[in-house]
Amino acid sequence: MRVIVVGAGSAGSVIAARLSEDPDVEVELIECGPDYANIAATPFDLVNGHRNSMRDHDWGFEYFPTENRPLPLPRGRVTGGSSAVNTTIALRGVPEDFDEWASLGCPQWGWRDVLPAFNRLERDLDFGTAAYHGDAGPISIRRYRDDELLPQHAAFMASADRLGYPYAPDANDPDAWGASPHPLNKLGRVRISTAVGYLSAARIRQNLTISAETRVLRLILDGDRATGVVVETSDGISERRADLVVLSAGALMSPMILMHSGLGPREVLESVGISCVRHVPGVGANLRDHPAVTVNARVKDPSIVDLDQPLMQTILRYTAAGSEKRNDLQIEQISYSGVDSFPIAAVLEYTFGAGVLTPVDADPRTPPKIENRFCEHPTDLERLALALRDTLAFVEDGPLSDLVDEVLFPDRSRGVDLDSLKTICRKRAASGYHPCGTVKMGDRADPMAVVDQRGRFLNVDGLVVADASIMPTVPRANTNLTSIMIGERVGEWLRTERTSYV
Ligand SMILES: Cc1cc2nc3c(=O)[nH]c(=O)nc-3n(C[C@H](O)[C@H](O)[C@H](O)COP(=O)(O)OP(=O)(O)OC[C@H]3O[C@@H](n4cnc5c(N)ncnc54)[C@H](O)[C@@H]3O)c2cc1C
């Protein structure tokens, strides 16, 4: 059996690695970006987990956060995908996130079902012996000790304590809330991407081929079956055939490949000259993310701002006043934003609103139009404004504020009442870089579901989608670990229950 996996990112690398454990399966992992065979051959921007890489291995997408002008939306374009360029925050969603997925037509994705995969993927160096952790997986995770915290992070933790938030030593404890050292998937400064954690061991297998610098333009559909992909390389355009195609091109490109293959909302496709093969209204809809607004502060002592230090060390997970959604907010201390300032991000983790992603013409190389529609839902707006208010409390007085010379944004003289903060959120909410949900999994009875809970495309055989795009809702955590978990689960099913896929 021959399987093509499109996209060597957080999910795709895991699927290719897990599937190729079976020597009877021939796997071709197709990646648009370059592939580096080992860490010694890998450029520094990818190795360096202290900060994210947003230029050298990026797709160059832009998005419209609200109604304002577009902003860059980074996505990794290299083996490892966005896990190879990201900030290495290794946070899990809360159990309720996955129980909600189960209630939305995906009964095999409840917390109890996903926990073994979260455990399998990690080697938690601090809490590996806990029942809800793993200590032998490919992704190493650790937290900075108190004596390793930069002054702004130590002050953030002290301010959180003063403001009444509890200390939570392990932010990934399913019951935890409060201020914590961030769980991070890096060792020293080396980022443990899925290329490092999964592909480095799998790439020696004879049955795994990694085809880098190869762009998938569209699927080949033969009646009701996907039989391969059309690719573009420096040699031109050609076809690759397979018994099964797994799309793991991420929440922005998986729906684009589907739409450019004629699988999507009919009126959207026809409006840009793509002929519609199947009307699938959910493709590109349900764009979820974590909107964020940052407070920016100039420090008294610029020597604490060192661009060679870790960008992230600490996190506060908590629940908005009056909210029924536990841990629906995050406040993140960020080490630096310039040579003499640091930001503190207020982030909405549970969202009710959704955006949309559409093609702008019939050329599969043209980037999509990405409209997030942040803060259009009144509950989202209200809670992000509350998070911003709570974030400002950190720079009003106490240990963190003692480090601050001046709050540069927002201008507090323009008002910090909830209505003023809402106005700021409407104008300034920006992506947490966690797009997902655009190829939603769910029950066949749900008209907006695109794949079933095993990732199988509804109504087209031989086609699976497995990456951040299939998340029905955004989990209350940064999305990398959940994307890897999806790769673990679908990869395992493909390996052990293959006949149900072909
Ligand atoms: C700058 C940045 C910082 C982030 N920080 C964090 C963080 O600290 N913690 C966290 O949890 N999350 C973080 N995220 C988000 C997280 O990394 C993603 O949610 C996750 O990696 C998504 O996994 P995925 O498999 O869905 O897609 P990706 O990992 O993006 O993989 C998709 C892959 O498909 C390839 N591809 C796409 N289209 C094609 C095509 N047509 N042909 C061939 N190949 C194609 C891409 O090049 C890419 O390699 C960050 C993301 C970014 C960009």
The ligand as an SDF file (V2000), in Angstrom:
LIG
                    3D

 53 58  0  0  0  0  0  0  0  0999 V2000
    5.5420   31.8370   14.7050 C   0  0  0  0  0  0  0  0  0  0  0  0
    4.6730   30.7930   15.3570 C   0  0  0  0  0  0  0  0  0  0  0  0
    4.7140   30.6150   16.7320 C   0  0  0  0  0  0  0  0  0  0  0  0
    3.9200   29.6460   17.3370 C   0  0  0  0  0  0  0  0  0  0  0  0
    4.1150   29.3740   18.6600 N   0  0  0  0  0  0  0  0  0  0  0  0
    3.5050   28.2920   19.2050 C   0  0  0  0  0  0  0  0  0  0  0  0
    3.8840   27.8310   20.4890 C   0  0  0  0  0  0  0  0  0  0  0  0
    4.8150   28.3370   21.1190 O   0  0  0  0  0  0  0  0  0  0  0  0
    3.2020   26.7780   21.0070 N   0  0  0  0  0  0  0  0  0  0  0  0
    2.1700   26.1840   20.3370 C   0  0  0  0  0  0  0  0  0  0  0  0
    1.5610   25.2530   20.8870 O   0  0  0  0  0  0  0  0  0  0  0  0
    1.8280   26.5820   19.1040 N   0  0  0  0  0  0  0  0  0  0  0  0
    2.5120   27.5770   18.4980 C   0  0  0  0  0  0  0  0  0  0  0  0
    2.2290   27.9210   17.2170 N   0  0  0  0  0  0  0  0  0  0  0  0
    1.1690   27.1720   16.5020 C   0  0  0  0  0  0  0  0  0  0  0  0
    1.5670   25.7330   16.1870 C   0  0  0  0  0  0  0  0  0  0  0  0
    2.9280   25.6600   15.8180 O   0  0  0  0  0  0  0  0  0  0  0  0
    0.6300   25.2010   15.0870 C   0  0  0  0  0  0  0  0  0  0  0  0
   -0.6990   25.2190   15.5730 O   0  0  0  0  0  0  0  0  0  0  0  0
    0.9510   23.7910   14.6380 C   0  0  0  0  0  0  0  0  0  0  0  0
    2.3030   23.6790   14.2750 O   0  0  0  0  0  0  0  0  0  0  0  0
    0.0410   23.4240   13.4610 C   0  0  0  0  0  0  0  0  0  0  0  0
    0.3660   22.1360   13.0070 O   0  0  0  0  0  0  0  0  0  0  0  0
   -0.1640   21.6070   11.6110 P   0  0  0  0  0  0  0  0  0  0  0  0
    0.3720   20.2350   11.4370 O   0  0  0  0  0  0  0  0  0  0  0  0
   -1.6200   21.8160   11.5280 O   0  0  0  0  0  0  0  0  0  0  0  0
    0.4620   22.5820   10.5110 O   0  0  0  0  0  0  0  0  0  0  0  0
    1.9690   22.9650   10.2140 P   0  0  0  0  0  0  0  0  0  0  0  0
    2.8650   22.5440   11.3190 O   0  0  0  0  0  0  0  0  0  0  0  0
    1.9860   24.3980    9.8310 O   0  0  0  0  0  0  0  0  0  0  0  0
    2.3480   22.0420    8.9720 O   0  0  0  0  0  0  0  0  0  0  0  0
    1.8820   22.2120    7.6710 C   0  0  0  0  0  0  0  0  0  0  0  0
    2.9990   21.7920    6.7170 C   0  0  0  0  0  0  0  0  0  0  0  0
    2.4610   21.6310    5.4100 O   0  0  0  0  0  0  0  0  0  0  0  0
    3.3380   22.2180    4.4680 C   0  0  0  0  0  0  0  0  0  0  0  0
    2.5160   22.5750    3.3140 N   0  0  0  0  0  0  0  0  0  0  0  0
    1.5030   23.4620    3.2870 C   0  0  0  0  0  0  0  0  0  0  0  0
    0.9710   23.5210    2.0520 N   0  0  0  0  0  0  0  0  0  0  0  0
    1.6510   22.6410    1.2930 C   0  0  0  0  0  0  0  0  0  0  0  0
    1.5580   22.2710   -0.0630 C   0  0  0  0  0  0  0  0  0  0  0  0
    0.6520   22.8170   -0.8880 N   0  0  0  0  0  0  0  0  0  0  0  0
    2.4290   21.3450   -0.5250 N   0  0  0  0  0  0  0  0  0  0  0  0
    3.3520   20.7720    0.2960 C   0  0  0  0  0  0  0  0  0  0  0  0
    3.4940   21.1070    1.5930 N   0  0  0  0  0  0  0  0  0  0  0  0
    2.6430   22.0400    2.0880 C   0  0  0  0  0  0  0  0  0  0  0  0
    3.9140   23.4070    5.2170 C   0  0  0  0  0  0  0  0  0  0  0  0
    5.0880   23.8940    4.6320 O   0  0  0  0  0  0  0  0  0  0  0  0
    4.1150   22.8210    6.6010 C   0  0  0  0  0  0  0  0  0  0  0  0
    5.3610   22.1900    6.7180 O   0  0  0  0  0  0  0  0  0  0  0  0
    3.0030   28.8860   16.5590 C   0  0  0  0  0  0  0  0  0  0  0  0
    2.9510   29.0590   15.1890 C   0  0  0  0  0  0  0  0  0  0  0  0
    3.7890   29.9860   14.5780 C   0  0  0  0  0  0  0  0  0  0  0  0
    3.7590   30.1190   13.0930 C   0  0  0  0  0  0  0  0  0  0  0  0
  1  2  1  0
  2  3  1  0
  2 52  2  0
  3  4  2  0
  4  5  1  0
  4 50  1  0
  5  6  2  0
  6  7  1  0
  6 13  1  0
  7  8  2  0
  7  9  1  0
  9 10  1  0
 10 11  2  0
 10 12  1  0
 12 13  2  0
 13 14  1  0
 14 15  1  0
 14 50  1  0
 15 16  1  0
 16 17  1  0
 16 18  1  0
 18 19  1  0
 18 20  1  0
 20 21  1  0
 20 22  1  0
 22 23  1  0
 23 24  1  0
 24 25  2  0
 24 26  1  0
 24 27  1  0
 27 28  1  0
 28 29  2  0
 28 30  1  0
 28 31  1  0
 31 32  1  0
 32 33  1  0
 33 34  1  0
 33 48  1  0
 34 35  1  0
 35 36  1  0
 35 46  1  0
 36 37  1  0
 36 45  1  0
 37 38  2  0
 38 39  1  0
 39 40  1  0
 39 45  2  0
 40 41  1  0
 40 42  2  0
 42 43  1  0
 43 44  2  0
 44 45  1  0
 46 47  1  0
 46 48  1  0
 48 49  1  0
 50 51  2  0
 51 52  1  0
 52 53  1  0
M  END
$$$$
